Each structure stands twice: as C-alpha cells, then as structure tokens.
Amino acid sequence: MTDKLPDRLSVNPNSPHYNEELLKRDIGIRFDGKEKTNVDEYCVSEGWIRVAAGKAVDRKGNPLTIMLKGKVEPFFKEEKKS
C-alpha cells in the first residue's frame, strides 16, 4: 500500500474513482485551510470537492451534492498513540 493519495477519490462505489482499500484508511481533507468531514469526492488538480447538499436526495435515494472550488489537500490521519 502506498502513502500517496490519488489526484481524485470518491466514496461512491459506483464511481470510477472509488478505491475501497484506500478508504479503509482514515483519510482527511483540508479545503481552503479547514478540515472537512463530509466530502463525497475530491479532485486536487482541478481544485474542487463535492459535499452533500443538506438532506436532499435524488429519485434513486442518493444525496444531492454541490461542488465547491478551492485549495484541496488530502492527507492520511495519524492514529494517536497512547
């Protein structure tokens, strides 16, 4: 397993950018300097993230998302050692 995150990653299993092995690790996203916990998909090179738009869902039951543009920094969260 590599410690380098891909340019684009999605949590949706139907997406071509879905990677279950990477998602098993704890990944964090900093967007414009603030950590976001509700990111569905990100793209570093294009500078955007997709987040759920409230509780709205489409006719198939998938959450509606909005795209936010800005600086995207994915990282692996370190486990705190006691």
Backbone torsions as a table, in degrees:
resi	resn	phi	psi	omega
1	MET	NA	139.0	-178.0
2	THR	-94.0	155.9	177.0
3	ASP	-96.6	9.6	179.6
4	LYS	-102.7	127.8	179.2
5	LEU	-84.6	148.4	179.8
6	PRO	-70.7	163.8	178.3
7	ASP	-63.6	-32.6	-177.5
8	ARG	-138.5	136.8	-178.3
9	LEU	-148.6	142.3	-179.6
10	SER	-131.0	150.4	176.1
11	VAL	-93.1	-5.0	179.9
12	ASN	-83.3	118.8	-178.7
13	PRO	-61.8	-20.1	179.4
14	ASN	-83.9	-6.9	-178.3
15	SER	-82.6	144.8	174.7
16	PRO	-69.9	-11.2	-179.3
17	HIS	-99.8	13.3	179.1
18	TYR	-81.0	135.9	177.8
19	ASN	-140.9	100.3	-174.5
20	GLU	-62.4	-39.1	-179.0
21	GLU	-62.5	-42.4	178.3
22	LEU	-67.9	-38.2	-176.9
23	LEU	-70.8	-18.9	175.9
24	LYS	-67.3	-28.4	174.9
25	ARG	-79.8	155.7	-177.3
26	ASP	-82.7	108.3	-177.1
27	ILE	-108.1	135.6	175.8
28	GLY	-115.0	156.8	178.7
29	ILE	-128.2	125.2	170.5
30	ARG	-100.6	124.7	-179.7
31	PHE	-121.2	116.2	-175.5
32	ASP	52.0	40.2	175.3
33	GLY	86.9	-5.3	-179.7
34	LYS	-116.4	138.7	-179.7
35	GLU	-75.1	130.8	178.5
36	LYS	-110.5	140.0	-179.0
37	THR	-112.0	-3.8	-175.5
38	ASN	-115.5	32.3	-176.7
39	VAL	-83.2	126.8	177.0
40	ASP	-90.4	-32.9	-178.5
41	GLU	-156.8	150.8	176.0
42	TYR	-141.1	158.6	172.9
43	CYS	-141.9	115.3	-177.0
44	VAL	-71.7	-47.2	-174.5
45	SER	-65.4	-33.1	179.3
46	GLU	-92.1	-12.3	175.0
47	GLY	71.2	51.8	177.2
48	TRP	-147.5	159.7	171.3
49	ILE	-132.2	156.7	172.6
50	ARG	-113.4	129.7	177.9
51	VAL	-128.4	154.6	179.1
52	ALA	-64.3	140.6	179.3
53	ALA	-96.4	79.5	-179.4
54	GLY	68.3	-140.3	-179.0
55	LYS	-103.8	9.4	-178.6
56	ALA	-68.0	140.6	178.4
57	VAL	-130.7	156.3	176.3
58	ASP	-84.2	-176.3	-175.4
59	ARG	-69.2	-13.5	176.7
60	LYS	-96.4	0.1	178.2
61	GLY	90.3	4.0	177.8
62	ASN	-82.7	143.2	179.6
63	PRO	-67.0	142.1	173.8
64	LEU	-76.0	140.7	-177.7
65	THR	-122.4	156.8	173.3
66	ILE	-123.1	150.3	179.9
67	MET	-99.0	128.6	176.4
68	LEU	-113.7	133.3	-179.1
69	LYS	-102.7	138.9	179.6
70	GLY	168.4	-166.9	-179.0
71	LYS	-81.8	123.8	-177.2
72	VAL	-111.3	127.3	179.0
73	GLU	-131.0	97.2	175.3
74	PRO	-79.5	148.9	178.9
75	PHE	-154.6	157.4	173.5
76	PHE	-86.8	128.4	176.3
77	LYS	-75.5	133.0	179.8
78	GLU	-82.5	139.6	175.9
79	GLU	-76.2	134.8	179.9
80	LYS	-78.3	126.8	-179.6
81	LYS	-94.3	130.6	-178.9
82	SER	-97.8	NA	NA
